[in-house]
């Protein structure tokens, strides 16, 4: 089977490419013009160069695919050009849907995010039916991922697009070259830059389990449905403490109040926008998650797909050792 992957040279895309090849299938990669192909250099694959914003570049790629994993998007919390969020997370999926319908692709797995299912004030589990409650918070990543997901649902409902939507938790593992928005704080904690903790928590998943879940969604997922590929729910303190234990650092002991971090978020983003033009550690949008819980459950994916993730201790350890061995700290 010819398996198309947009964003194949990203963190998840790289792991998914290797998983698909290990299963004996052919990978057809769609890469953004000008990005690096080094992660895929030694892998058997066919490459098409283009841009999801250039719909014409999608047609020759999709005509060589039987099925598609759409991982293309902008997975960051800040950009000096904010329009990139809407372009890559909303217009991109719309172009993908248009081109897939025109070329008759067999099935699509659209990779969204767990953030589109909102956050809670208390440590309760959210699921595929949970309401998105982060609108109007200056959190462009969340808002545009939700809008792109809704576009895919519209195309499935109104035009018969054969798409399955997945909502992954925060993926952890080796080969996080970026690093991703979850890999970067792991590095900072290893460097001793986070001696404090904040209320709230999040959901984490081993990237190996995630790519298995993506493959299950392709083969068993019902068209027009969405599935949470959640893993282990941890408080921020628990997550930081696990990292500290692995590297032999001191456990975080100081709790930082939300009010202080609100001030820091505005200050750092102001500096980024007007002076440094480099991504801040904390943004105004991210401050909306301070003290909240991004806890999710995966019973639907378990029951319908056979998805069965393990706790993320090993993934955290692999991530730390990989960052250390590759000079990140």
PAMARDREN-244288 format. One record per residue (C-alpha): residue number from 1; x, y, z. Coordinates in steps of 0.02 Angstrom, whole numbers, plus 50000, padded with zeros to 5 digits. Example, Ala and Ser with C-alpha at 12.3 -4.5 7.8 and 13.67 -1.06 7.14 Angstrom:
BEGIN
{k 1&px 50615&py 49775&pz 50390}
{k 2&px 50684&py 49947&pz 50357}
This chain:
BEGIN
{k 1&px 50000&py 50000&pz 50000}
{k 2&px 50061&py 50175&pz 49958}
{k 3&px 50045&py 50278&pz 50117}
{k 4&px 50054&py 50467&pz 50098}
{k 5&px 50117&py 50570&pz 50244}
{k 6&px 50116&py 50760&pz 50247}
{k 7&px 50242&py 50829&pz 50370}
{k 8&px 50343&py 50668&pz 50363}
{k 9&px 50501&py 50757&pz 50422}
{k 10&px 50422&py 50817&pz 50585}
{k 11&px 50436&py 50732&pz 50753}
{k 12&px 50280&py 50624&pz 50738}
{k 13&px 50297&py 50610&pz 50549}
{k 14&px 50474&py 50540&pz 50564}
{k 15&px 50416&py 50406&pz 50686}
{k 16&px 50262&py 50366&pz 50582}
{k 17&px 50368&py 50349&pz 50424}
{k 18&px 50479&py 50221&pz 50510}
{k 19&px 50329&py 50126&pz 50579}
{k 20&px 50243&py 50115&pz 50409}
{k 21&px 50403&py 50054&pz 50325}
{k 22&px 50425&py 49923&pz 50463}
{k 23&px 50253&py 49855&pz 50417}
{k 24&px 50308&py 49830&pz 50236}
{k 25&px 50216&py 49976&pz 50155}
{k 26&px 50281&py 50112&pz 50039}
{k 27&px 50293&py 50288&pz 50109}
{k 28&px 50257&py 50437&pz 49997}
{k 29&px 50315&py 50593&pz 50089}
{k 30&px 50251&py 50770&pz 50057}
{k 31&px 50377&py 50896&pz 50121}
{k 32&px 50373&py 51084&pz 50129}
{k 33&px 50490&py 51161&pz 50002}
{k 34&px 50653&py 51214&pz 50083}
{k 35&px 50640&py 51102&pz 50236}
{k 36&px 50766&py 50967&pz 50278}
{k 37&px 50751&py 50788&pz 50219}
{k 38&px 50897&py 50729&pz 50328}
{k 39&px 50785&py 50634&pz 50450}
{k 40&px 50723&py 50526&pz 50307}
{k 41&px 50887&py 50510&pz 50212}
{k 42&px 50921&py 50327&pz 50246}
{k 43&px 50740&py 50271&pz 50231}
{k 44&px 50659&py 50199&pz 50075}
{k 45&px 50529&py 50330&pz 50026}
{k 46&px 50465&py 50434&pz 49882}
{k 47&px 50469&py 50622&pz 49909}
{k 48&px 50359&py 50759&pz 49837}
{k 49&px 50401&py 50940&pz 49874}
{k 50&px 50266&py 51071&pz 49889}
{k 51&px 50160&py 51172&pz 50009}
{k 52&px 49986&py 51134&pz 50079}
{k 53&px 49945&py 51317&pz 50040}
{k 54&px 49983&py 51282&pz 49856}
{k 55&px 49843&py 51164&pz 49811}
{k 56&px 49914&py 51126&pz 49640}
{k 57&px 50068&py 51049&pz 49720}
{k 58&px 49958&py 50925&pz 49813}
{k 59&px 49883&py 50839&pz 49660}
{k 60&px 50039&py 50747&pz 49593}
{k 61&px 50077&py 50691&pz 49772}
{k 62&px 49902&py 50626&pz 49809}
{k 63&px 49889&py 50536&pz 49642}
{k 64&px 50031&py 50425&pz 49703}
{k 65&px 49947&py 50383&pz 49869}
{k 66&px 49817&py 50254&pz 49916}
{k 67&px 49787&py 50327&pz 50090}
{k 68&px 49846&py 50483&pz 50181}
{k 69&px 49904&py 50538&pz 50353}
{k 70&px 49890&py 50727&pz 50365}
{k 71&px 50015&py 50789&pz 50494}
{k 72&px 50049&py 50957&pz 50412}
{k 73&px 50015&py 51104&pz 50527}
{k 74&px 50094&py 51235&pz 50639}
{k 75&px 50127&py 51159&pz 50811}
{k 76&px 50192&py 51310&pz 50904}
{k 77&px 50120&py 51436&pz 51027}
{k 78&px 50195&py 51595&pz 50954}
{k 79&px 50250&py 51665&pz 50787}
{k 80&px 50315&py 51835&pz 50735}
{k 81&px 50189&py 51819&pz 50592}
{k 82&px 50026&py 51759&pz 50677}
{k 83&px 49937&py 51730&pz 50511}
{k 84&px 50038&py 51570&pz 50493}
{k 85&px 49923&py 51486&pz 50620}
{k 86&px 49768&py 51512&pz 50512}
{k 87&px 49860&py 51472&pz 50351}
{k 88&px 49933&py 51305&pz 50404}
{k 89&px 49801&py 51245&pz 50527}
{k 90&px 49643&py 51299&pz 50434}
{k 91&px 49678&py 51336&pz 50250}
{k 92&px 49798&py 51188&pz 50241}
{k 93&px 49669&py 51058&pz 50294}
{k 94&px 49541&py 51136&pz 50177}
{k 95&px 49660&py 51118&pz 50031}
{k 96&px 49700&py 50940&pz 50083}
{k 97&px 49514&py 50898&pz 50089}
{k 98&px 49483&py 50977&pz 49918}
{k 99&px 49628&py 50887&pz 49834}
{k 100&px 49590&py 50719&pz 49918}
{k 101&px 49410&py 50723&pz 49859}
{k 102&px 49465&py 50768&pz 49682}
{k 103&px 49595&py 50629&pz 49672}
{k 104&px 49488&py 50495&pz 49755}
{k 105&px 49601&py 50454&pz 49901}
{k 106&px 49549&py 50294&pz 49990}
{k 107&px 49554&py 50357&pz 50170}
{k 108&px 49627&py 50503&pz 50268}
{k 109&px 49684&py 50514&pz 50448}
{k 110&px 49685&py 50697&pz 50497}
{k 111&px 49796&py 50728&pz 50648}
{k 112&px 49720&py 50865&pz 50755}
{k 113&px 49758&py 50893&pz 50940}
{k 114&px 49685&py 50853&pz 51110}
{k 115&px 49679&py 51041&pz 51141}
{k 116&px 49525&py 51053&pz 51028}
{k 117&px 49428&py 50963&pz 51166}
{k 118&px 49462&py 51100&pz 51292}
{k 119&px 49531&py 51110&pz 51468}
{k 120&px 49456&py 51093&pz 51643}
{k 121&px 49474&py 51187&pz 51806}
{k 122&px 49476&py 51021&pz 51900}
{k 123&px 49567&py 50857&pz 51863}
{k 124&px 49423&py 50777&pz 51769}
{k 125&px 49437&py 50674&pz 51610}
{k 126&px 49377&py 50752&pz 51448}
{k 127&px 49328&py 50650&pz 51295}
{k 128&px 49278&py 50666&pz 51112}
{k 129&px 49112&py 50747&pz 51160}
{k 130&px 49190&py 50882&pz 51271}
{k 131&px 49161&py 51062&pz 51221}
{k 132&px 49301&py 51173&pz 51158}
{k 133&px 49312&py 51311&pz 51288}
{k 134&px 49468&py 51408&pz 51239}
{k 135&px 49394&py 51530&pz 51112}
{k 136&px 49436&py 51714&pz 51128}
{k 137&px 49589&py 51681&pz 51238}
{k 138&px 49724&py 51739&pz 51114}
{k 139&px 49774&py 51557&pz 51100}
{k 140&px 49792&py 51547&pz 50911}
{k 141&px 49860&py 51371&pz 50906}
{k 142&px 49707&py 51300&pz 50995}
{k 143&px 49581&py 51404&pz 50899}
{k 144&px 49653&py 51365&pz 50728}
{k 145&px 49675&py 51179&pz 50762}
{k 146&px 49491&py 51175&pz 50813}
{k 147&px 49441&py 51269&pz 50654}
{k 148&px 49542&py 51151&pz 50545}
{k 149&px 49465&py 51000&pz 50630}
{k 150&px 49291&py 51073&pz 50602}
{k 151&px 49331&py 51095&pz 50417}
{k 152&px 49372&py 50910&pz 50404}
{k 153&px 49210&py 50865&pz 50492}
{k 154&px 49113&py 50976&pz 50372}
{k 155&px 49192&py 50892&pz 50220}
{k 156&px 49155&py 50720&pz 50292}
{k 157&px 48975&py 50764&pz 50333}
{k 158&px 48928&py 50865&pz 50180}
{k 159&px 49039&py 50795&pz 50042}
{k 160&px 49078&py 50618&pz 50094}
{k 161&px 49264&py 50643&pz 50126}
{k 162&px 49332&py 50476&pz 50194}
{k 163&px 49420&py 50554&pz 50343}
{k 164&px 49453&py 50496&pz 50521}
{k 165&px 49506&py 50628&pz 50647}
{k 166&px 49628&py 50589&pz 50787}
{k 167&px 49667&py 50699&pz 50937}
{k 168&px 49838&py 50653&pz 51008}
{k 169&px 49899&py 50699&pz 51181}
{k 170&px 50073&py 50775&pz 51201}
{k 171&px 50194&py 50653&pz 51120}
{k 172&px 50361&py 50614&pz 51203}
{k 173&px 50510&py 50516&pz 51139}
{k 174&px 50677&py 50517&pz 51051}
{k 175&px 50721&py 50610&pz 50889}
{k 176&px 50633&py 50769&pz 50943}
{k 177&px 50745&py 50879&pz 50837}
{k 178&px 50636&py 51036&pz 50844}
{k 179&px 50616&py 51024&pz 50989}
{k 180&px 50427&py 51016&pz 51003}
{k 181&px 50330&py 51122&pz 51129}
{k 182&px 50339&py 50977&pz 51251}
{k 183&px 50520&py 50932&pz 51213}
{k 184&px 50580&py 51109&pz 51249}
{k 185&px 50523&py 51113&pz 51432}
{k 186&px 50599&py 50941&pz 51458}
{k 187&px 50766&py 51015&pz 51404}
{k 188&px 50740&py 51167&pz 51516}
{k 189&px 50700&py 51057&pz 51667}
{k 190&px 50857&py 50955&pz 51633}
{k 191&px 50956&py 51117&pz 51631}
{k 192&px 50886&py 51164&pz 51801}
{k 193&px 50786&py 51312&pz 51734}
{k 194&px 50621&py 51256&pz 51812}
{k 195&px 50648&py 51240&pz 52001}
{k 196&px 50463&py 51280&pz 52028}
{k 197&px 50296&py 51206&pz 51980}
{k 198&px 50121&py 51268&pz 51944}
{k 199&px 49949&py 51195&pz 51975}
{k 200&px 49865&py 51096&pz 51837}
{k 201&px 49917&py 50951&pz 51730}
{k 202&px 49920&py 50875&pz 51557}
{k 203&px 49909&py 50712&pz 51461}
{k 204&px 50064&py 50631&pz 51386}
{k 205&px 50089&py 50485&pz 51267}
{k 206&px 50239&py 50385&pz 51208}
{k 207&px 50268&py 50431&pz 51026}
{k 208&px 50284&py 50246&pz 50985}
{k 209&px 50110&py 50213&pz 51054}
{k 210&px 50045&py 50365&pz 50962}
{k 211&px 50102&py 50307&pz 50790}
{k 212&px 50027&py 50136&pz 50825}
{k 213&px 49866&py 50226&pz 50865}
{k 214&px 49874&py 50322&pz 50701}
{k 215&px 49892&py 50159&pz 50606}
{k 216&px 49746&py 50084&pz 50701}
{k 217&px 49641&py 50237&pz 50657}
{k 218&px 49681&py 50210&pz 50473}
{k 219&px 49632&py 50027&pz 50476}
{k 220&px 49490&py 50023&pz 50602}
{k 221&px 49430&py 50202&pz 50624}
{k 222&px 49255&py 50245&pz 50564}
{k 223&px 49246&py 50381&pz 50433}
{k 224&px 49181&py 50546&pz 50502}
{k 225&px 49226&py 50496&pz 50682}
{k 226&px 49362&py 50562&pz 50796}
{k 227&px 49469&py 50470&pz 50922}
{k 228&px 49569&py 50532&pz 51070}
{k 229&px 49742&py 50454&pz 51071}
{k 230&px 49771&py 50496&pz 51252}
{k 231&px 49902&py 50420&pz 51366}
{k 232&px 49946&py 50458&pz 51547}
{k 233&px 49875&py 50606&pz 51643}
{k 234&px 50001&py 50690&pz 51759}
{k 235&px 50000&py 50847&pz 51864}
{k 236&px 50133&py 50973&pz 51815}
{k 237&px 50226&py 50932&pz 51976}
{k 238&px 50221&py 50744&pz 51942}
{k 239&px 50286&py 50768&pz 51766}
{k 240&px 50429&py 50881&pz 51822}
{k 241&px 50472&py 50765&pz 51966}
{k 242&px 50489&py 50615&pz 51850}
{k 243&px 50612&py 50710&pz 51742}
{k 244&px 50710&py 50770&pz 51894}
{k 245&px 50719&py 50592&pz 51962}
{k 246&px 50788&py 50523&pz 51798}
{k 247&px 50927&py 50652&pz 51785}
{k 248&px 50963&py 50654&pz 51973}
{k 249&px 50911&py 50835&pz 51998}
{k 250&px 50821&py 50914&pz 52144}
{k 251&px 50633&py 50895&pz 52148}
{k 252&px 50531&py 51053&pz 52113}
{k 253&px 50473&py 51123&pz 52280}
{k 254&px 50411&py 51299&pz 52248}
{k 255&px 50235&py 51329&pz 52183}
{k 256&px 50219&py 51485&pz 52076}
{k 257&px 50053&py 51578&pz 52087}
{k 258&px 49952&py 51602&pz 51929}
{k 259&px 49948&py 51791&pz 51948}
{k 260&px 50137&py 51802&pz 51936}
{k 261&px 50142&py 51693&pz 51780}
{k 262&px 50007&py 51801&pz 51699}
{k 263&px 50123&py 51949&pz 51718}
{k 264&px 50272&py 51850&pz 51652}
{k 265&px 50172&py 51793&pz 51499}
{k 266&px 50127&py 51971&pz 51448}
{k 267&px 50304&py 52030&pz 51481}
{k 268&px 50389&py 51890&pz 51382}
{k 269&px 50270&py 51900&pz 51234}
{k 270&px 50290&py 52090&pz 51230}
{k 271&px 50479&py 52070&pz 51220}
{k 272&px 50462&py 51939&pz 51083}
{k 273&px 50342&py 52044&pz 50979}
{k 274&px 50436&py 52208&pz 50991}
{k 275&px 50617&py 52170&pz 51030}
{k 276&px 50691&py 51994&pz 51020}
{k 277&px 50574&py 51919&pz 50887}
{k 278&px 50613&py 51750&pz 50964}
{k 279&px 50485&py 51630&pz 51035}
{k 280&px 50451&py 51665&pz 51220}
{k 281&px 50446&py 51526&pz 51349}
{k 282&px 50273&py 51583&pz 51402}
{k 283&px 50142&py 51667&pz 51292}
{k 284&px 49980&py 51759&pz 51328}
{k 285&px 49884&py 51615&pz 51251}
{k 286&px 49976&py 51485&pz 51354}
{k 287&px 49935&py 51576&pz 51516}
{k 288&px 49754&py 51523&pz 51491}
{k 289&px 49810&py 51345&pz 51528}
{k 290&px 49899&py 51391&pz 51690}
{k 291&px 49815&py 51301&pz 51833}
{k 292&px 49702&py 51203&pz 51715}
{k 293&px 49698&py 51017&pz 51679}
{k 294&px 49715&py 50945&pz 51504}
{k 295&px 49662&py 50772&pz 51560}
{k 296&px 49586&py 50655&pz 51431}
{k 297&px 49524&py 50476&pz 51421}
{k 298&px 49542&py 50354&pz 51277}
{k 299&px 49403&py 50227&pz 51303}
{k 300&px 49331&py 50256&pz 51129}
{k 301&px 49500&py 50224&pz 51045}
{k 302&px 49528&py 50072&pz 51156}
{k 303&px 49357&py 49996&pz 51120}
{k 304&px 49346&py 50032&pz 50934}
{k 305&px 49528&py 50031&pz 50879}
{k 306&px 49617&py 49920&pz 51003}
{k 307&px 49727&py 50065&pz 51058}
{k 308&px 49823&py 50021&pz 51217}
{k 309&px 49958&py 50145&pz 51270}
{k 310&px 50079&py 50113&pz 51413}
{k 311&px 50133&py 50237&pz 51549}
{k 312&px 50255&py 50366&pz 51483}
{k 313&px 50404&py 50336&pz 51602}
{k 314&px 50506&py 50248&pz 51468}
{k 315&px 50465&py 50382&pz 51339}
{k 316&px 50522&py 50520&pz 51458}
{k 317&px 50684&py 50426&pz 51490}
{k 318&px 50717&py 50398&pz 51304}
{k 319&px 50682&py 50581&pz 51270}
{k 320&px 50803&py 50641&pz 51405}
{k 321&px 50943&py 50524&pz 51351}
{k 322&px 50920&py 50573&pz 51168}
{k 323&px 50926&py 50760&pz 51208}
{k 324&px 51081&py 50733&pz 51316}
{k 325&px 51171&py 50625&pz 51188}
{k 326&px 51136&py 50752&pz 51051}
{k 327&px 51201&py 50903&pz 51145}
{k 328&px 51038&py 50990&pz 51192}
{k 329&px 51097&py 51005&pz 51372}
